[in-house]
Amino acid sequence: MKHVFLANIKLIESPLVETILDDNKISFFIKNNYDVSVNSGWASPGVSFQEKMFFVDEDNLLKAKKLLKKYI
């Protein structure tokens, strides 16, 4: 199973996106650039936007995009 980038989602909206993806049985994982950069000892540019990077199973990418457009 290959995961591809879906979108950068604001922290406040990420629980909703996680629920939508879970409810529709779409495999996903999240990268949080802020946590990674802070743990590394530096904050990367743009982390103040407080977003998470969502990656979904490649086979469900179009379905996930349609769901996000509908709910967000």
NUDREN-546302 format. One record per residue (C-alpha): residue in three letters; x, y, z. Coordinates in nm, 4 decimals. Example, Ala and Ser with C-alpha at 12.3 -4.5 7.8 and 13.67 -1.06 7.14 Angstrom:
<pts>
PT, residuo, x, y, z
PT, ALA, 1.2300, -0.4500, 0.7800
PT, SER, 1.3670, -0.1060, 0.7140
</pts>
This chain:
<pts>
PT, residuo, x, y, z
PT, MET, 0.0000, 0.0000, 0.0000
PT, LYS, 0.1482, 0.3307, -0.1089
PT, HIS, 0.0496, 0.6535, 0.0656
PT, VAL, 0.0517, 0.9887, -0.1139
PT, PHE, 0.0168, 1.3478, 0.0048
PT, LEU, -0.3443, 1.4620, 0.0442
PT, ALA, -0.3309, 1.8070, 0.2047
PT, ASN, -0.2000, 2.0315, 0.4797
PT, ILE, -0.4784, 2.0549, 0.7374
PT, LYS, -0.5002, 2.3099, 1.0187
PT, LEU, -0.4701, 2.1615, 1.3672
PT, ILE, -0.8212, 2.2717, 1.4572
PT, GLU, -0.9654, 2.0805, 1.1584
PT, SER, -0.7461, 1.7712, 1.1799
PT, PRO, -0.9726, 1.5736, 1.4205
PT, LEU, -1.2628, 1.6183, 1.1773
PT, VAL, -1.0500, 1.5006, 0.8841
PT, GLU, -0.9291, 1.2002, 1.0824
PT, THR, -1.2887, 1.1058, 1.1640
PT, ILE, -1.3983, 1.1432, 0.8013
PT, LEU, -1.1140, 0.9260, 0.6771
PT, ASP, -1.1693, 0.6639, 0.9489
PT, ASP, -1.5455, 0.6504, 0.8881
PT, ASN, -1.4831, 0.5937, 0.5179
PT, LYS, -1.2152, 0.3301, 0.5838
PT, ILE, -0.9428, 0.5289, 0.4093
PT, SER, -0.5942, 0.4378, 0.5281
PT, PHE, -0.3906, 0.7445, 0.6247
PT, PHE, -0.1042, 0.8742, 0.8319
PT, ILE, -0.0122, 1.2190, 0.9558
PT, LYS, 0.3162, 1.4089, 0.9722
PT, ASN, 0.3421, 1.6993, 1.2095
PT, ASN, 0.6268, 1.9208, 1.0869
PT, TYR, 0.6165, 2.1387, 1.3962
PT, ASP, 0.6858, 1.8499, 1.6343
PT, VAL, 0.9579, 1.7134, 1.4084
PT, SER, 1.1365, 2.0461, 1.3770
PT, VAL, 1.1125, 2.1276, 1.7494
PT, ASN, 1.2417, 1.7816, 1.8422
PT, SER, 1.5315, 1.8403, 1.6038
PT, GLY, 1.6215, 2.1604, 1.7839
PT, TRP, 1.5030, 2.4093, 1.5257
PT, ALA, 1.1703, 2.5349, 1.3996
PT, SER, 1.1355, 2.5213, 1.0242
PT, PRO, 0.9916, 2.8223, 0.8381
PT, GLY, 0.6144, 2.8152, 0.8180
PT, VAL, 0.5538, 2.5970, 1.1215
PT, SER, 0.3660, 2.8801, 1.2832
PT, PHE, 0.0727, 2.7858, 1.0602
PT, GLN, 0.0190, 2.4832, 1.2855
PT, GLU, -0.0756, 2.2369, 1.0152
PT, LYS, -0.0499, 1.8625, 0.9832
PT, MET, 0.0375, 1.6854, 0.6605
PT, PHE, -0.2109, 1.4109, 0.5720
PT, PHE, -0.1139, 1.1188, 0.3511
PT, VAL, -0.3704, 0.8659, 0.2239
PT, ASP, -0.3626, 0.5350, 0.0431
PT, GLU, -0.3002, 0.6098, -0.3229
PT, ASP, -0.6049, 0.4081, -0.4314
PT, ASN, -0.8342, 0.6306, -0.2224
PT, LEU, -0.6842, 0.9702, -0.3032
PT, LEU, -0.9714, 1.0916, -0.5244
PT, LYS, -1.2324, 0.9679, -0.2768
PT, ALA, -1.0558, 1.1472, 0.0090
PT, LYS, -1.0344, 1.4729, -0.1886
PT, LYS, -1.4070, 1.4597, -0.2675
PT, LEU, -1.4905, 1.3993, 0.0985
PT, LEU, -1.2758, 1.6902, 0.2128
PT, LYS, -1.4351, 1.9246, -0.0396
PT, LYS, -1.7765, 1.8201, 0.0875
PT, TYR, -1.7063, 1.8638, 0.4604
PT, ILE, -1.4385, 2.1321, 0.4838
</pts>
